[in-house]
Amino acid sequence: MPEAYRKTLVRQIAQHAHSEIIGMQPEGNWIGRAPSLRRKAILLAKVQDEAGHGLYLYAACETLGVSRDELVELLLAGKQKYSSIFNYPTLSYADVGTIGWLVDGAAICNQVPLCRTSYGPYGRAMIRICKEESFHQRQGYELLATMVRGTDEQRAMVQESVDRFWWPSLMMFGPPDTDSPNSAQSMAWGIKRNSNDELRQKFVDMTVPQADALGVTLPDPALRWNAARGHYDFGPPDWDEFAAVIRGDGPCNAQRIAHRRAAHDEGSWVREAATAFAARTER
């Protein structure tokens, strides 16, 4: 395997794994405050799914000769990234639904093509992950559909949440193709199957009719159907904000890493016990 290809895979799969693990935090914040036992059970199951996705992906990355411990250390040291979307706070319960609908919806657009990526262990992990992410997207939409049938305050809560998450969701696909340093090579190697802009357009085309059905407005005055292109036109996200979040200056960057570091440190006894048990059973 060419070293450059291996390094690119390690970077992309590790970033994906870190995103799944860090992504447990924004919604985990609402488990104790879910409005019913049913909503609590749904949210618990979803957060557990995200942990499982992270573990699948760390295992896929280990097949490339890098250990999970190394990957975690690189994350905590700020030398590997995770998705920019998880550096935004979840301020209301509607955010649980919006993350499911928009964030997991964007993830599906990004990840379904990766089921056919050129590296087998990554592609096979993505098959199960995409099935579960599809379920997450539907539960988010169902939650919002329930809220918009409720009170005026609930409808306002949904709209406010969508207003905050729309642009960060578009940023999840990465910078424009003209500014993306890795996309062309990744596509040439068959790691990525579509460019950032192609996937962003697909997400917008998929989401606008869903927003209409929900009765919410997407906060983009440039958003309109273009019959000549057969796609929706839309305005550009704030790429300066995107760069700041990637650089570590987002609203929750420091909080997310501090929380992850604390969980890692407090869980050291579990790793030590598992290692001791494995050593004993091997004797």
C-alpha positions as CSV (number, residue, x, y, z in Angstrom):
1,M,0.0,0.0,0.0
2,P,1.5,3.4,-0.9
3,E,2.4,5.4,2.2
4,A,0.6,8.5,1.0
5,Y,-2.6,6.5,0.5
6,R,-2.3,5.0,3.9
7,K,-1.8,8.3,5.6
8,T,-4.7,9.9,3.8
9,L,-7.0,7.0,5.0
10,V,-5.7,7.3,8.6
11,R,-6.4,11.0,8.6
12,Q,-9.9,10.6,7.2
13,I,-11.0,7.5,9.1
14,A,-9.6,9.0,12.4
15,Q,-11.4,12.3,11.8
16,H,-14.6,10.3,11.2
17,A,-14.2,8.2,14.3
18,H,-13.4,11.2,16.5
19,S,-16.5,13.0,15.2
20,E,-18.7,10.1,16.2
21,I,-17.2,10.1,19.8
22,I,-17.2,13.9,20.3
23,G,-20.7,14.0,18.6
24,M,-22.1,12.1,21.6
25,Q,-21.7,15.2,23.8
26,P,-24.2,17.8,22.3
27,E,-27.1,15.4,22.5
28,G,-26.0,13.6,25.6
29,N,-26.4,17.0,27.2
30,W,-30.2,16.4,26.9
31,I,-30.6,12.8,28.1
32,G,-31.4,13.8,31.6
33,R,-33.9,16.5,30.5
34,A,-35.8,14.6,27.8
35,P,-39.5,15.4,28.1
36,S,-40.8,11.7,28.4
37,L,-39.5,8.2,29.0
38,R,-40.0,7.5,25.3
39,R,-37.8,10.4,24.2
40,K,-35.2,9.5,26.8
41,A,-35.0,5.9,25.5
42,I,-34.7,7.1,21.9
43,L,-31.9,9.5,22.8
44,L,-30.0,7.0,24.9
45,A,-30.1,4.5,22.0
46,K,-28.9,7.1,19.5
47,V,-26.0,8.2,21.7
48,Q,-25.0,4.5,22.2
49,D,-25.2,4.1,18.4
50,E,-22.7,6.9,17.9
51,A,-20.3,5.3,20.4
52,G,-20.5,2.1,18.4
53,H,-19.8,4.0,15.1
54,G,-16.7,5.4,16.7
55,L,-15.5,2.0,17.7
56,Y,-16.1,0.5,14.2
57,L,-14.1,3.2,12.7
58,Y,-11.2,3.0,15.2
59,A,-11.1,-0.7,14.4
60,A,-11.0,0.0,10.7
61,C,-8.1,2.5,11.3
62,E,-6.2,0.0,13.3
63,T,-6.0,-2.2,10.2
64,L,-3.7,0.5,8.8
65,G,-1.1,0.0,11.5
66,V,-2.1,2.7,14.0
67,S,-3.4,1.9,17.5
68,R,-6.5,3.3,19.1
69,D,-4.4,4.8,21.9
70,E,-2.3,6.7,19.3
71,L,-5.4,8.1,17.7
72,V,-7.0,9.2,21.0
73,E,-3.7,10.9,22.0
74,L,-3.6,12.8,18.6
75,L,-7.2,14.0,19.2
76,L,-6.6,15.2,22.7
77,A,-3.4,16.9,21.6
78,G,-5.3,18.8,18.9
79,K,-3.3,17.1,16.1
80,Q,-6.3,15.4,14.5
81,K,-9.7,17.0,13.9
82,Y,-13.4,16.1,14.3
83,S,-16.4,17.5,12.5
84,S,-16.8,21.3,12.9
85,I,-20.6,20.9,13.6
86,F,-20.0,19.5,17.1
87,N,-18.4,22.7,18.3
88,Y,-21.8,24.4,18.4
89,P,-23.9,24.3,21.6
90,T,-27.3,22.6,21.9
91,L,-29.4,25.3,23.6
92,S,-32.9,23.8,23.4
93,Y,-34.5,20.4,23.2
94,A,-35.5,21.2,19.6
95,D,-31.7,20.9,18.9
96,V,-32.0,17.1,19.4
97,G,-34.4,17.0,16.5
98,T,-32.5,19.4,14.4
99,I,-29.3,17.5,14.8
100,G,-31.0,14.3,13.8
101,W,-32.6,15.9,10.8
102,L,-29.9,18.3,9.5
103,V,-26.6,17.0,11.0
104,D,-27.3,13.3,10.5
105,G,-28.9,14.1,7.1
106,A,-25.7,15.8,6.0
107,A,-23.7,12.8,7.4
108,I,-25.8,10.4,5.3
109,C,-25.1,12.5,2.1
110,N,-21.4,12.4,3.0
111,Q,-21.2,8.8,4.1
112,V,-23.4,6.7,1.8
113,P,-20.8,7.1,-1.1
114,L,-18.1,5.9,1.3
115,C,-19.8,2.4,1.3
116,R,-18.0,2.1,-2.1
117,T,-14.7,3.6,-1.0
118,S,-11.5,1.9,-2.2
119,Y,-10.4,0.7,1.2
120,G,-12.5,-2.4,2.2
121,P,-12.5,-2.2,6.0
122,Y,-13.7,1.5,5.9
123,G,-16.4,0.7,3.3
124,R,-17.7,-2.3,5.3
125,A,-17.9,-0.2,8.5
126,M,-19.8,2.5,6.6
127,I,-22.6,0.1,5.5
128,R,-23.9,-0.5,9.1
129,I,-23.2,3.1,10.1
130,C,-25.2,4.5,7.2
131,K,-28.2,2.3,8.1
132,E,-28.2,3.6,11.7
133,E,-27.6,7.2,10.6
134,S,-30.6,7.0,8.4
135,F,-32.7,5.9,11.4
136,H,-31.3,8.8,13.4
137,Q,-32.2,11.3,10.6
138,R,-35.8,10.0,10.6
139,Q,-36.1,10.2,14.4
140,G,-34.9,13.8,14.3
141,Y,-37.5,14.7,11.7
142,E,-40.2,12.9,13.6
143,L,-39.4,14.9,16.8
144,L,-39.5,18.2,14.9
145,A,-42.8,17.2,13.1
146,T,-44.3,16.5,16.6
147,M,-43.1,19.8,17.9
148,V,-44.4,21.9,15.0
149,R,-47.9,20.3,15.7
150,G,-47.7,21.6,19.2
151,T,-47.8,25.1,20.7
152,D,-46.6,28.4,19.2
153,E,-43.7,28.3,21.6
154,Q,-42.7,24.9,20.4
155,R,-42.9,26.0,16.7
156,A,-40.8,29.0,17.5
157,M,-38.3,26.8,19.3
158,V,-38.0,24.6,16.2
159,Q,-37.5,27.6,13.9
160,E,-34.9,29.1,16.1
161,S,-33.0,25.8,16.2
162,V,-33.1,25.4,12.4
163,D,-31.8,29.0,12.0
164,R,-28.8,28.2,14.2
165,F,-27.9,24.8,12.6
166,W,-28.6,25.4,8.9
167,W,-25.3,27.1,8.0
168,P,-23.0,24.9,10.2
169,S,-24.7,21.9,8.6
170,L,-23.7,23.1,5.1
171,M,-20.1,23.6,6.5
172,M,-20.0,19.9,7.4
173,F,-19.1,19.1,3.8
174,G,-15.9,21.0,4.1
175,P,-14.5,24.0,2.2
176,P,-15.5,24.8,-1.4
177,D,-13.8,22.4,-4.0
178,T,-11.6,25.3,-5.1
179,D,-10.2,25.6,-1.5
180,S,-10.1,21.9,-0.5
181,P,-6.5,20.7,-0.4
182,N,-7.2,17.0,-0.2
183,S,-10.4,16.3,-2.2
184,A,-8.9,15.9,-5.7
185,Q,-6.3,13.4,-4.6
186,S,-8.8,11.5,-2.4
187,M,-11.1,11.2,-5.4
188,A,-8.3,10.1,-7.7
189,W,-7.5,7.3,-5.2
190,G,-11.2,6.3,-4.9
191,I,-11.3,7.1,-1.2
192,K,-13.9,9.9,-1.8
193,R,-16.5,9.3,-4.5
194,N,-17.9,12.9,-4.7
195,S,-16.6,16.4,-4.2
196,N,-17.5,18.6,-1.3
197,D,-19.7,20.9,-3.5
198,E,-21.5,18.0,-5.1
199,L,-22.4,16.6,-1.7
200,R,-23.5,20.0,-0.4
201,Q,-25.8,20.5,-3.4
202,K,-27.3,17.0,-2.9
203,F,-28.0,17.8,0.8
204,V,-29.7,21.1,-0.1
205,D,-31.8,19.5,-2.8
206,M,-32.9,16.8,-0.4
207,T,-33.6,19.1,2.6
208,V,-35.6,22.0,1.1
209,P,-38.7,19.9,0.4
210,Q,-38.5,18.4,3.9
211,A,-38.3,21.9,5.4
212,D,-41.4,22.9,3.4
213,A,-43.2,19.8,4.7
214,L,-42.3,20.8,8.3
215,G,-43.4,24.3,7.8
216,V,-40.0,25.9,8.7
217,T,-38.0,28.5,6.8
218,L,-34.4,27.9,6.0
219,P,-32.4,31.1,6.8
220,D,-31.0,31.8,3.3
221,P,-32.5,34.6,1.2
222,A,-30.7,33.3,-1.9
223,L,-32.4,29.9,-1.7
224,R,-34.6,29.3,-4.7
225,W,-35.3,26.6,-7.3
226,N,-33.3,26.9,-10.5
227,A,-35.2,25.1,-13.2
228,A,-32.4,25.5,-15.7
229,R,-29.9,23.6,-13.4
230,G,-32.5,21.3,-11.9
231,H,-31.2,22.1,-8.5
232,Y,-31.7,24.7,-5.7
233,D,-29.4,27.8,-5.7
234,F,-28.2,28.8,-2.3
235,G,-25.9,31.3,-0.7
236,P,-22.4,30.5,0.6
237,P,-21.8,29.7,4.3
238,D,-19.6,32.1,6.3
239,W,-16.2,30.5,5.5
240,D,-14.4,32.8,7.9
241,E,-16.5,31.3,10.7
242,F,-15.7,27.8,9.4
243,A,-12.0,28.5,9.4
244,A,-12.2,29.8,13.0
245,V,-14.0,26.7,14.2
246,I,-11.6,24.4,12.5
247,R,-8.7,26.4,14.0
248,G,-10.1,25.8,17.5
249,D,-12.0,29.0,18.1
250,G,-15.5,27.7,17.8
251,P,-18.1,28.2,20.6
252,C,-17.4,24.8,22.2
253,N,-14.0,23.6,21.0
254,A,-12.3,23.8,24.3
255,Q,-15.3,22.4,26.2
256,R,-15.6,19.4,23.9
257,I,-11.9,18.4,24.2
258,A,-11.8,19.1,28.0
259,H,-14.8,16.8,28.5
260,R,-13.3,14.1,26.3
261,R,-10.0,14.3,28.2
262,A,-11.7,14.0,31.5
263,A,-13.7,11.0,30.4
264,H,-10.5,9.4,29.0
265,D,-8.6,10.0,32.3
266,E,-11.5,8.8,34.5
267,G,-11.8,5.7,32.4
268,S,-8.2,4.6,32.7
269,W,-9.1,2.0,35.4
270,V,-11.4,0.3,32.8
271,R,-8.6,0.0,30.3
272,E,-6.2,-1.2,32.9
273,A,-8.6,-3.9,34.1
274,A,-9.3,-5.0,30.6
275,T,-5.6,-5.3,29.8
276,A,-5.0,-7.3,33.0
277,F,-7.9,-9.6,32.2
278,A,-6.6,-10.1,28.6
279,A,-3.1,-10.9,29.9
280,R,-4.4,-13.4,32.4
281,T,-6.6,-15.3,29.9
282,E,-3.6,-15.5,27.5
283,R,-1.5,-17.3,30.1
